[in-house]
Amino acid sequence: MQAGTFAADKPPRVWYLSLMKNSEISGNKMNQIKEIEKHRDEVEKSLRKKFKSDIFGKFVKAIVDYELLMPGDHVAVCISGGKDSMLMAMLFKELKRRNKIPFELTYLVMDPGYSERNRQLLEENAALLSIPLTIFEANVFDVAYAQDHSPCYLCARMRRGHLYKKAQDLGCNKIALGHHYDDVIETIFMGMMYSGQYQGMMPKLKSTNYKGMELIRPLYLIREADILHWRDYNDLHFLRCACRFTEACAAVPPNGDSGSKRLETKKLIAELKKTNPFIESNLFKSMQNVALNCVLSYTFKGERHSFLEHYDT
């Protein structure tokens, strides 16, 4: 696959958005629309029935346990077009439908330089799932690609900054990102193996650059396998990777070597799980069981502390 080409499993069966834009809808097209609206209803129903425990229940648990949502919040649900962010949008829709907490939603999409077909797929899926998008454009891909050193790091930082600013301009006080349980444990492992640090991915963060803004991760307790199951069960087809430059995201070679440290970490955890079935839950629990008197040093709010500070107390 060439950079910038269609990065999805396969296109939706019917171009729903195109049909709805057509002012003259024939009987055949009306049947297609009814078929897709039935599909949408089934997707929504699956979150209330089949995936209530593994997905919606864990979504609500994360919101309650980590206090991610408060009455009066206005959340920018950040959508990239992939499986995780699209599921997150559907979960927020369901939560809003239940009307247990007064809050507002904006489904926010930053187009960092998507190919035309990737942008079309994102909009088609949003129409299929009845997600009203607010889309703005930024030339993040062009700027990041021009850098010789760490373009992926720069891209991620720029994307988040643009999302914070646009969300704030729209009156939001929080942005929601679609990182899940597997992202959390992989980040812990990657930090130790490649950065020599123990640093987790937190369920929420206060922005240091945008006053009053906060980042939340409501998929924090949801397993990636369950997200994939939900996607495939409902015959949904999302972007796998929208980046114009990392072909490996969209098409991993048969030997599985994509050069991605996260994929390498994912494979290592899977290998360790063969002899220790609790490896994933233990990695996650390790963030809740840090004994500060058993570490050489730690950093708190940018200030480094040594165990010697309290050794004789």
Stockholm file with secondary structure:
# STOCKHOLM 1.0

chainA/1-313         MQAGTFAADKPPRVWYLSLMKNSEISGNKMNQIKEIEKHRDEVEKSLRKKFKSDIFGKFVKAIVDYELLMPGDHVAVCISGGKDSMLMAMLFKELKRRNKIPFELTYLVMDPGYSERNRQLLEENAALLSIPLTIFEANVFDVAYAQDHSPCYLCARMRRGHLYKKAQDLGCNKIALGHHYDDVIETIFMGMMYSGQYQGMMPKLKSTNYKGMELIRPLYLIREADILHWRDYNDLHFLRCACRFTEACAAVPPNGDSGSKRLETKKLIAELKKTNPFIESNLFKSMQNVALNCVLSYTFKGERHSFLEHYDT
#=GR chainA/1-313 SS CCTTSCCBSSCCSSCHHHHHHCSSCCHHHHHHHHHHHHHHHHHHHHHHTTTIIIIIHHHHHHHHHTTCCCTTCEEEEECCSBHHHHHHHHHHHHHHHHTSSCCEEEEEEEESSCCHHHHHHHHHHHHHTTCCEEEEECCHHHHHHTCSSCHHHHHHHHHHHHHHHHHHHTTCSEEECCCCHHHHHHHHHHIIIIISCCCCCCSEEECSSSTTCEEECTTTTCCHHHHHHHHHHTTCCCBSCCCSSCHHHHCCCTTCCCCCHHHHHHHHHHHHHTTCTTHHHHHHHHTTCCCGGGSSEEEETTEEEEGGGSTTC
#=GC SS_cons         CCTTSCCBSSCCSSCHHHHHHCSSCCHHHHHHHHHHHHHHHHHHHHHHTTTIIIIIHHHHHHHHHTTCCCTTCEEEEECCSBHHHHHHHHHHHHHHHHTSSCCEEEEEEEESSCCHHHHHHHHHHHHHTTCCEEEEECCHHHHHHTCSSCHHHHHHHHHHHHHHHHHHHTTCSEEECCCCHHHHHHHHHHIIIIISCCCCCCSEEECSSSTTCEEECTTTTCCHHHHHHHHHHTTCCCBSCCCSSCHHHHCCCTTCCCCCHHHHHHHHHHHHHTTCTTHHHHHHHHTTCCCGGGSSEEEETTEEEEGGGSTTC
//
